[in-house]
Amino acid sequence: MTRNDLGDFLRAHRARLRPGDVGLASYGRRRVAGLRREEVAVLAGMNSDYYARLEQGRERSPSPQFLDAISGALRMDHEAHDHLYRLADALPTGHRTQPRETVSPGLIQLLDGYTNTPAFVLNPALDLLAANSLADALFSPFGKADNLARMTFLDPAGRGFYAQWDRTAEAVVSHLRQATGLKPHYPRLHQLVGALTDTSEEFATLWSSHTVYGKTHDTKELIHPDVGPLSLTYQSLDVRGAPGQQAVIYHAEPGSPSSQALSLLGSLNATRRREPASEQ
């Protein structure tokens, strides 16, 4: 079956709007939720047959002018607008570069220099490519700390670890949706999405919503079985020497209970690492 990501994306956004949302009068019986195709075409100032061909995958090279018109008609925000361009392959060809899956020794050394805060490196599919000691300790409740999306949806520890699991799940799916536009030819990403869609009904439902956004900073509310609640902020930084990789650094407010809990977690982790050596 031929994929039609652009059509799926347009239909999902069309379904979210009602005529009253865009200043149109509602008339006739509606067989589907949201706007009709011809209503979107009117709002975008284009031929309704041309718009229908876009949704059906029969037209695959819309001009930037048409994309801007459709984005405005469907009330897309900045990130959805950019994602629309990527799905229509209307961006420069550099986005076909495959992400690097190995982390440079210099970056690993930098991660290890963050002794009091968790730091790790992700690829666009949210695989954990490298992590410092405190990040390993932070993710220790999971059976395997290999991929943040899999850990969220498939590992039983996820629901207890993320205090706001629903919010985390939505953010994970939105990140992956954005990544499919940024890296549409990345096999690992499509393999992961396919596996999660097949095994998690909740993931499949969120994926079908076509919500897209990427965050460079936010707050994480976590519950670690060893040290209790943790309220952490994070920063995501693009690794310029390895396109597609992001370095993520978690941070607790100095002097806060979360900062004290992170210090305790680091001490517990260091003690556990010494114990096997002392027993030999």
Secondary structure as UniProt FT lines:
FT   HELIX           5..16
FT   HELIX           19..22
FT   HELIX           37..44
FT   HELIX           48..56
FT   HELIX           64..73
FT   TURN            74..75
FT   HELIX           78..87
FT   TURN            88..89
FT   HELIX           93..96
FT   HELIX           105..112
FT   TURN            115..116
FT   STRAND          119..122
FT   TURN            124..125
FT   STRAND          127..131
FT   HELIX           133..138
FT   TURN            139..141
FT   HELIX           148..153
FT   HELIX           157..161
FT   TURN            163..164
FT   HELIX           165..182
FT   TURN            184..185
FT   HELIX           187..199
FT   HELIX           201..207
FT   TURN            208..210
FT   STRAND          217..224
FT   TURN            225..227
FT   STRAND          228..238
FT   TURN            240..241
FT   TURN            243..244
FT   STRAND          246..251
FT   TURN            254..255
FT   HELIX           257..279
//
